[in-house]
Amino acid sequence: MNEPLVVVEGVRKVYRTGPKEVVALREVTFSAYPGELIAIRGRSGSGKTTLLNQIGGLDRPDAGRVTVAGQEVTALGEDQLLALRRDVVGFVFQSFGLIPVLSAAENVGVPMRLLRTPVDEREKRIRMLLSLVGLEQHVNQRPYELSGGQRQRVAIARALANRPRLLIADEPTGQLDSQTGRQIMQLLRALVRSEGVTALVATHDPSLITLADRVLEISDGVLRETVLQES
């Protein structure tokens, strides 16, 4: 098997509010390989978002180590973390995070503008990505003109704009109905295959779990792997 893209070793995270301590992650260890779609399942407050934030360089653990694409995330400075999030990791959030005044195409193009991608190359990739997520007929529409599922598709296309090796999706179906949520999860699975990325998807929706290659369950900060039952 290939070398893992993501390695999490003994990660511990504690939040303190005055004298009170809440242990969000308890010595979490796992690896994710290229081309895998891994679902991270757990109730609200179980530690899913905290774990994804450590992997994506949005937060730092109190102990342990995270490595992504050969870079030790937990040892990087702020400029290096910005480069990691710009070049290696793509993020998809429950709230979509689109810029309201920009069209679907313009939203997808934002990460490439930040990289100063040449206009011709940028426009070609925007068209390809919107076609990939089934929105080639909606390039000029703004977020308020799109359904929730369509907005999440735009957000996914934007996350893929700079060809990330890792896609982190935090409850990407949380604001969607069950049918649309399943379509989004199926889209993520298809994109993992076609784009060759690794995807970590946090969800508490049991109906989406069967679409993952592997399932990691987190409860009170403790992570364990769940064996998928054959249907």
C-alpha positions as CSV (number, residue, x, y, z in Angstrom):
1,M,0.0,0.0,0.0
2,N,1.1,3.6,-0.6
3,E,2.5,5.7,2.2
4,P,-0.2,7.4,4.3
5,L,-1.1,10.9,3.4
6,V,-2.3,11.7,6.9
7,V,-0.7,10.4,10.1
8,V,-2.1,11.3,13.5
9,E,-0.1,10.1,16.5
10,G,-1.2,10.4,20.1
11,V,-3.1,13.7,19.7
12,R,-4.5,15.1,22.9
13,K,-6.5,18.4,23.1
14,V,-7.8,19.9,26.3
15,Y,-10.0,23.0,26.6
16,R,-9.9,25.0,29.8
17,T,-12.6,27.3,31.1
18,G,-11.4,28.7,34.4
19,P,-10.7,25.7,36.7
20,K,-12.7,23.3,34.5
21,E,-11.0,21.1,31.9
22,V,-12.7,19.4,29.0
23,V,-10.6,16.7,27.3
24,A,-11.7,16.9,23.6
25,L,-9.2,14.4,22.2
26,R,-7.6,11.5,24.1
27,E,-4.4,10.2,22.5
28,V,-6.0,9.9,19.1
29,T,-4.0,7.8,16.6
30,F,-4.8,6.8,13.0
31,S,-3.6,7.1,9.4
32,A,-5.4,7.9,6.1
33,Y,-4.2,6.8,2.7
34,P,-4.3,8.4,-0.8
35,G,-7.7,7.8,-2.4
36,E,-9.6,7.0,0.8
37,L,-12.9,8.4,1.9
38,I,-13.0,8.2,5.7
39,A,-16.1,9.0,7.6
40,I,-15.6,10.3,11.2
41,R,-18.8,9.6,13.1
42,G,-19.8,10.9,16.5
43,R,-22.4,12.9,18.3
44,S,-22.3,16.7,18.5
45,G,-19.5,17.6,20.9
46,S,-17.7,14.2,20.6
47,G,-14.5,15.8,19.2
48,K,-15.0,15.4,15.4
49,T,-14.5,19.1,14.6
50,T,-11.6,19.4,17.0
51,L,-9.8,16.5,15.3
52,L,-10.3,17.9,11.8
53,N,-9.0,21.3,13.0
54,Q,-5.8,19.7,14.2
55,I,-5.3,17.9,10.9
56,G,-6.0,21.0,8.8
57,G,-3.8,23.2,10.9
58,L,-6.6,25.4,12.2
59,D,-5.7,24.5,15.8
60,R,-2.8,22.9,17.7
61,P,-2.9,19.9,20.0
62,D,-1.6,19.9,23.5
63,A,0.3,16.7,22.8
64,G,1.0,14.4,19.9
65,R,1.8,14.9,16.3
66,V,0.0,15.4,13.0
67,T,1.7,14.8,9.6
68,V,0.0,15.7,6.3
69,A,1.7,15.0,2.9
70,G,5.1,14.6,4.7
71,Q,4.8,17.9,6.6
72,E,4.6,17.8,10.4
73,V,1.6,20.2,10.8
74,T,2.1,20.5,14.5
75,A,5.6,21.9,14.0
76,L,4.8,24.5,11.3
77,G,4.9,28.2,11.7
78,E,1.9,30.4,10.8
79,D,3.2,31.2,7.3
80,Q,3.8,27.5,6.6
81,L,0.3,26.7,7.9
82,L,-1.2,29.2,5.5
83,A,0.7,27.6,2.7
84,L,-0.5,24.1,3.8
85,R,-4.1,25.3,3.8
86,R,-3.7,27.0,0.5
87,D,-1.9,24.3,-1.4
88,V,-2.5,20.9,0.2
89,V,-5.8,21.0,2.1
90,G,-9.3,21.9,0.9
91,F,-12.1,22.6,3.3
92,V,-15.8,22.1,3.1
93,F,-18.0,23.4,5.9
94,Q,-21.6,22.9,7.0
95,S,-22.3,26.6,6.5
96,F,-21.1,26.5,2.8
97,G,-19.0,29.7,3.4
98,L,-19.7,31.2,-0.1
99,I,-19.3,34.9,-0.8
100,P,-22.8,36.2,-1.4
101,V,-22.0,38.9,-4.0
102,L,-20.0,36.5,-6.2
103,S,-21.4,34.1,-8.8
104,A,-20.8,30.3,-8.5
105,A,-17.9,30.6,-11.0
106,E,-16.4,33.6,-9.1
107,N,-16.6,31.7,-5.8
108,V,-14.8,28.7,-7.2
109,G,-12.2,31.0,-8.7
110,V,-11.3,32.7,-5.4
111,P,-8.5,30.3,-4.3
112,M,-6.9,30.4,-7.7
113,R,-7.0,34.2,-7.7
114,L,-5.1,34.1,-4.4
115,L,-2.5,31.8,-6.1
116,R,-2.4,34.2,-9.1
117,T,-3.3,31.4,-11.4
118,P,-3.2,32.6,-15.1
119,V,-6.7,33.7,-16.2
120,D,-7.0,31.2,-19.0
121,E,-6.0,28.3,-16.8
122,R,-8.3,29.5,-14.0
123,E,-11.3,29.9,-16.2
124,K,-10.8,26.4,-17.7
125,R,-10.5,24.8,-14.3
126,I,-13.6,26.7,-13.0
127,R,-15.7,25.3,-15.9
128,M,-14.3,21.8,-15.4
129,L,-15.0,21.8,-11.7
130,L,-18.5,23.2,-12.0
131,S,-19.2,20.5,-14.6
132,L,-17.7,17.9,-12.3
133,V,-20.2,18.8,-9.6
134,G,-23.1,19.1,-12.0
135,L,-23.5,22.8,-12.0
136,E,-22.4,23.8,-15.6
137,Q,-25.8,25.5,-16.1
138,H,-25.5,27.6,-13.0
139,V,-22.1,29.3,-13.4
140,N,-23.5,32.9,-13.2
141,Q,-25.9,32.4,-10.4
142,R,-25.2,33.8,-6.9
143,P,-25.6,31.7,-3.8
144,Y,-29.0,33.1,-2.9
145,E,-30.3,31.8,-6.3
146,L,-29.2,28.3,-5.6
147,S,-30.6,25.5,-3.4
148,G,-28.7,24.3,-0.3
149,G,-27.5,21.2,-2.2
150,Q,-26.3,23.4,-5.1
151,R,-24.5,25.8,-2.8
152,Q,-22.7,22.8,-1.1
153,R,-21.7,21.6,-4.6
154,V,-20.2,25.1,-5.3
155,A,-18.3,24.9,-2.0
156,I,-16.9,21.5,-2.9
157,A,-15.8,22.7,-6.3
158,R,-14.1,25.7,-4.6
159,A,-12.3,23.3,-2.2
160,L,-10.9,21.4,-5.1
161,A,-9.8,24.5,-7.0
162,N,-6.1,24.3,-6.1
163,R,-5.9,20.6,-6.5
164,P,-5.6,19.7,-2.8
165,R,-4.3,16.3,-1.8
166,L,-6.6,16.3,1.3
167,L,-10.2,17.3,1.5
168,I,-11.6,18.0,5.0
169,A,-15.4,18.2,5.1
170,D,-17.0,19.0,8.5
171,E,-20.7,18.0,8.6
172,P,-21.1,18.9,4.9
173,T,-24.6,17.6,4.8
174,G,-25.7,19.1,8.1
175,Q,-28.0,21.7,6.6
176,L,-29.4,19.5,3.9
177,D,-32.3,17.1,3.7
178,S,-31.5,13.4,3.8
179,Q,-31.8,12.8,0.0
180,T,-29.7,15.8,-0.9
181,G,-27.2,14.9,1.8
182,R,-26.8,11.4,0.4
183,Q,-26.2,13.0,-3.1
184,I,-23.5,15.2,-1.7
185,M,-21.8,12.2,0.0
186,Q,-22.0,10.2,-3.2
187,L,-20.5,13.2,-5.0
188,L,-17.6,13.3,-2.5
189,R,-17.0,9.6,-3.0
190,A,-16.9,10.1,-6.8
191,L,-14.5,13.0,-6.5
192,V,-12.2,11.0,-4.3
193,R,-11.9,8.5,-7.1
194,S,-11.7,11.0,-10.0
195,E,-9.4,13.6,-8.4
196,G,-7.3,11.1,-6.4
197,V,-7.7,13.0,-3.2
198,T,-8.1,11.7,0.4
199,A,-11.3,12.8,2.1
200,L,-12.0,13.0,5.8
201,V,-15.8,13.6,6.3
202,A,-17.2,14.3,9.8
203,T,-20.9,13.3,10.1
204,H,-23.4,12.1,12.6
205,D,-25.8,10.9,9.9
206,P,-25.8,7.0,10.0
207,S,-27.3,6.8,6.5
208,L,-24.1,8.2,5.0
209,I,-21.7,5.9,6.7
210,T,-22.0,3.1,4.2
211,L,-20.6,5.3,1.4
212,A,-17.3,5.6,3.2
213,D,-14.3,3.3,2.7
214,R,-13.6,3.3,6.4
215,V,-15.5,4.6,9.4
216,L,-13.8,6.1,12.5
217,E,-16.1,6.6,15.5
218,I,-15.2,9.2,18.2
219,S,-16.9,9.4,21.6
220,D,-15.7,11.6,24.4
221,G,-12.5,12.2,22.6
222,V,-11.7,8.5,22.1
223,L,-11.3,7.3,18.5
224,R,-11.9,3.7,17.3
225,E,-12.4,2.1,13.9
226,T,-15.8,0.7,13.0
227,V,-16.1,-2.4,10.8
228,L,-18.6,-1.8,8.0
229,Q,-21.1,-4.6,7.6
230,E,-21.5,-6.1,4.1
231,S,-25.0,-5.4,2.7
